[in-house]
Amino acid sequence: MTERLAALSQSVSRIAAGAGSWLSAIRVGPNRHVTGLVCEGGLVVTCDQALPALERYSVVSPNGTLVAAHAGSRDPGSNLAVLHLETPWPVANPEIADSLVGGLVIVVGADADASPTVRLTVVHRLVRTADGHAPVLDMSGDRIDHGSLVIDEGGRLIGLATLGPNGEAMAIPSSVIGRMLMPGRTGAPVRPAAPLAPSAMSSRRRAWLGVALQPITIPDGLATRAGQGSGRMVVSLTRGGPAEMAGLRVGDVLLALNGTSASGPQALRAFLSPERIGSTIEIKLLRDGNVVTSHLTVAVQPD
């Protein structure tokens, strides 16, 4: 038994060390960092809901140096955001894999102080989402370092850790992250696409609220008043964006859009179709313990 535990311990340490070249910490405030996945081409992928909307960021590289980065694309629907490093370092993209229920996984991340963290857990179950099946991890959601790399026993990436709509620990599946890799070539870097025709660009427009949201469980004392047990808390606002213009504040809890529950990213993604762009919607919020309503005009997500 002792030998088996020693072998397991060595395997975990080896896999965690192997993932170190993909690991970064994005500085989002004093003693506040979000974990990022470093890919070829100077890209850093992280969780959209945990990343404040800034124009420029500082990224802690694996060797501890600070590297400047600027904002790239964001997709609240898939909960992914991309940064562009201004001075990339050499790195090969990870091999990606699907997750299996019961499979051991290693969660490698960076805590609030940018110190490396490693946790061993299993895939508890899979849940169906608009993007496929997402793994739910057998660990407490309050121990998640957003954007942490979820690695299988073979050292392959199965996802990025995040909080699910019910506050449980989940992973954004590798199949979704794989959209940032060339089709059919696991580990291949992103290449610039050919310019899109105006009609194609129009068809790919995304509705945008200009807000970063964090899934939360509403305390029992407020759940009755809110009419639901979960919502999405505002953690940052884009200056001049639709949410800020509508008077939303950091700390507000978004409950519903036009009567449609906003408790999960899939619900938001389904609601924020391109047809909503330019329309004014009613939003229901929990603010300072009271339910309030406001109106917001949906905009086009900036490039």
C-alpha positions in Angstrom: 0.0 0.0 0.0 2.8 2.4 0.9 4.5 1.8 -2.4 1.3 2.5 -4.3 0.7 5.7 -2.5 4.3 6.7 -3.1 3.8 6.0 -6.8 0.6 8.0 -6.9 2.3 10.9 -5.2 5.1 10.9 -7.6 2.7 10.7 -10.6 0.8 13.7 -9.3 3.9 15.7 -8.8 5.2 14.8 -12.2 2.0 15.7 -14.0 1.7 19.0 -12.1 5.2 19.9 -12.9 4.6 19.1 -16.6 1.6 21.5 -16.6 3.7 24.3 -15.3 4.7 25.6 -18.7 1.0 26.3 -19.5 0.3 27.9 -16.2 0.1 31.7 -15.6 -1.5 34.0 -13.1 -3.3 37.1 -14.4 -3.1 40.0 -12.0 -6.6 41.6 -11.6 -5.9 43.6 -8.4 -3.8 43.9 -5.3 -3.1 40.3 -4.2 -5.7 39.1 -6.6 -5.0 36.8 -9.5 -6.9 34.6 -11.9 -5.3 31.5 -13.4 -4.7 31.4 -17.2 -3.8 28.7 -19.7 -0.9 29.8 -21.9 -1.0 28.7 -25.5 1.2 29.1 -28.5 1.1 32.4 -30.3 1.1 34.4 -27.0 -2.5 33.6 -26.1 -3.7 33.2 -22.5 -7.1 31.6 -22.0 -9.1 32.0 -18.8 -12.6 32.2 -17.4 -14.6 35.2 -18.6 -16.7 35.4 -15.5 -13.6 35.8 -13.3 -11.8 38.4 -15.4 -12.5 42.1 -14.8 -12.9 44.1 -18.0 -9.6 46.0 -18.4 -7.6 47.1 -21.4 -4.3 45.9 -20.1 -3.2 43.2 -17.7 0.0 41.9 -16.1 0.6 38.2 -16.3 2.9 36.3 -14.0 4.8 33.8 -16.1 5.9 30.3 -14.9 9.3 31.7 -13.9 7.7 34.5 -11.9 8.4 37.5 -14.2 5.6 40.0 -15.1 4.6 40.2 -18.7 2.2 42.8 -20.1 -0.9 41.6 -22.0 -3.9 43.3 -23.6 -7.5 42.2 -23.8 -8.6 39.9 -26.6 -12.0 38.3 -27.4 -14.5 37.4 -24.7 -17.4 34.9 -24.9 -19.7 35.0 -21.8 -21.7 32.1 -23.4 -18.8 29.7 -23.2 -17.3 31.5 -20.2 -13.9 32.0 -22.0 -11.7 35.1 -22.4 -8.5 35.5 -24.3 -5.5 37.8 -23.6 -2.6 38.5 -25.9 0.9 38.6 -24.3 3.0 41.4 -25.6 6.2 39.4 -25.0 5.3 35.7 -25.5 7.4 32.9 -24.2 8.0 29.6 -26.0 5.3 27.0 -25.1 3.7 24.1 -26.9 0.0 23.7 -26.6 -1.3 20.9 -24.4 -2.8 17.8 -25.7 -6.5 17.8 -25.0 -8.8 15.0 -24.0 -12.4 14.3 -23.0 -13.2 13.5 -19.4 -14.5 10.3 -18.0 -16.8 9.9 -14.9 -14.7 8.5 -12.1 -11.4 9.5 -13.7 -8.7 11.0 -11.5 -7.8 14.6 -12.4 -5.3 17.0 -11.1 -6.3 20.7 -10.8 -3.3 22.9 -11.2 -3.8 26.7 -10.6 -2.6 29.9 -9.0 -4.1 31.3 -5.8 -4.9 34.9 -5.0 -1.2 35.5 -4.4 -0.1 33.8 -7.7 1.3 30.9 -5.7 0.9 27.5 -7.5 -1.8 25.2 -6.2 -2.4 21.5 -6.9 -5.4 19.4 -6.0 -6.3 15.8 -6.7 -9.9 14.8 -7.3 -12.2 12.8 -9.6 -14.8 13.6 -12.2 -18.0 13.2 -10.2 -20.4 13.3 -13.1 -21.0 15.0 -16.5 -23.7 17.6 -17.1 -25.1 18.4 -20.5 -24.6 22.0 -21.7 -25.1 23.9 -24.9 -21.4 23.1 -25.7 -21.6 19.3 -25.0 -20.9 17.6 -21.7 -19.0 19.4 -18.9 -17.3 17.5 -16.1 -18.4 18.2 -12.5 -15.5 17.8 -10.1 -15.7 16.2 -6.7 -14.5 19.2 -4.7 -16.0 22.2 -3.0 -16.8 25.1 -5.3 -15.3 27.6 -2.8 -11.9 26.0 -3.3 -11.8 26.7 -7.0 -9.1 28.9 -8.4 -10.9 30.1 -11.5 -9.1 29.1 -14.7 -7.1 26.3 -13.1 -6.0 23.6 -15.5 -7.8 20.3 -15.1 -5.4 17.6 -16.2 -6.0 13.8 -16.6 -3.7 11.0 -15.6 -2.0 11.2 -18.9 -1.1 14.9 -18.6 -3.8 16.0 -21.0 -6.0 19.0 -20.6 -9.7 18.2 -20.0 -10.8 21.7 -19.1 -10.5 24.9 -17.1 -11.9 24.9 -13.6 -14.8 27.3 -12.8 -18.0 27.5 -10.8 -21.2 26.0 -12.2 -24.6 27.6 -12.0 -25.3 25.9 -8.7 -22.0 26.8 -7.2 -20.4 23.4 -7.8 -16.9 22.9 -9.2 -16.9 22.3 -12.9 -14.6 22.4 -15.9 -15.1 24.3 -19.1 -14.6 21.3 -21.5 -11.5 20.8 -23.6 -13.8 20.6 -26.6 -14.8 24.2 -26.1 -11.2 25.3 -25.4 -10.2 23.4 -28.5 -12.0 26.0 -30.6 -8.9 28.0 -30.0 -6.8 25.3 -31.7 -6.7 24.4 -35.3 -9.4 21.8 -36.2 -8.0 18.3 -36.4 -4.6 19.2 -34.9 -4.6 18.8 -31.1 -2.0 21.1 -29.7 -1.7 23.2 -32.9 -1.5 27.0 -32.4 -4.1 29.4 -33.4 -3.6 30.9 -36.9 -5.2 34.1 -38.2 -8.3 33.4 -40.1 -9.0 34.9 -43.6 -10.9 38.2 -43.5 -14.7 37.7 -43.2 -17.1 39.0 -45.7 -19.5 41.7 -44.2 -22.4 39.2 -44.3 -20.4 36.6 -42.4 -19.3 39.2 -39.8 -22.9 40.2 -39.3 -24.0 36.6 -38.8 -21.4 36.2 -36.1 -22.4 39.2 -34.0 -22.8 38.5 -30.3 -25.2 40.2 -28.0 -23.4 41.9 -25.1 -24.2 43.3 -21.7 -20.8 44.6 -20.7 -20.7 42.8 -17.4 -18.7 40.0 -15.7 -20.8 37.7 -13.7 -20.1 35.1 -10.9 -22.6 32.3 -10.2 -23.7 32.3 -6.5 -26.1 30.6 -4.2 -28.5 33.0 -2.6 -28.7 32.7 1.2 -31.9 31.1 2.5 -33.0 34.3 4.1 -33.0 36.1 0.8 -34.0 33.3 -1.6 -37.7 33.6 -0.7 -37.6 37.3 -1.4 -35.7 36.7 -4.7 -38.0 33.9 -5.8 -35.0 31.7 -6.6 -32.1 30.1 -4.9 -29.3 31.1 -7.2 -28.2 34.0 -9.4 -25.2 35.7 -11.0 -23.4 38.4 -9.1 -21.8 41.4 -10.8 -18.1 41.3 -10.3 -17.0 43.9 -12.8 -18.5 46.3 -15.4 -17.2 47.6 -18.7 -16.9 51.4 -18.5 -19.6 52.8 -20.7 -21.1 49.4 -21.4 -24.8 48.6 -21.4 -24.8 47.3 -17.8 -23.0 50.4 -16.4 -25.3 52.7 -18.4 -28.3 50.9 -16.9 -27.1 51.6 -13.4 -25.8 48.1 -12.4 -23.3 48.0 -9.6 -20.7 45.6 -8.5 -22.3 43.3 -5.9 -25.7 43.3 -7.6 -27.1 39.8 -8.2 -28.7 39.3 -11.6 -31.9 37.2 -11.2 -33.7 37.4 -14.5 -33.8 38.9 -18.0 -37.3 39.6 -19.3 -38.6 37.1 -16.8 -36.0 34.4 -17.9 -33.9 33.1 -15.1 -30.2 34.2 -15.3 -28.9 31.5 -12.9 -26.8 29.7 -15.4 -24.4 30.5 -18.3 -26.5 28.4 -20.7 -29.6 30.3 -19.9 -27.8 33.6 -20.5 -26.3 32.3 -23.8 -29.7 31.1 -25.1 -31.3 34.5 -24.1 -28.6 36.7 -25.6 -29.1 35.7 -29.2 -28.0 38.2 -32.0 -31.6 39.1 -32.5 -31.5 40.8 -29.1 -29.0 43.4 -30.2 -30.5 46.9 -30.0 -33.5 45.7 -27.9 -34.3 47.0 -24.5 -34.9 44.3 -21.8 -36.1 44.3 -18.3 -33.6 43.0 -15.7 -34.4 41.8 -12.2 -31.8 42.3 -9.6 -31.2 41.6 -5.9 -29.5 44.7 -4.5 -28.8 45.3 -0.8 -31.3 42.6 0.1 -34.1 44.1 -2.0 -35.5 43.0 -5.4 -35.3 45.8 -8.0 -35.9 46.1 -11.7 -34.2 48.2 -14.3 -34.0 48.3 -18.1 -30.9 47.7 -20.3 -30.3 48.1 -24.0 -28.4 45.1 -25.4 -25.3 46.0 -27.5 -23.0 44.3 -30.0 -20.0 42.6 -28.3 -16.9 44.7 -29.2 -14.2 43.0 -31.3 
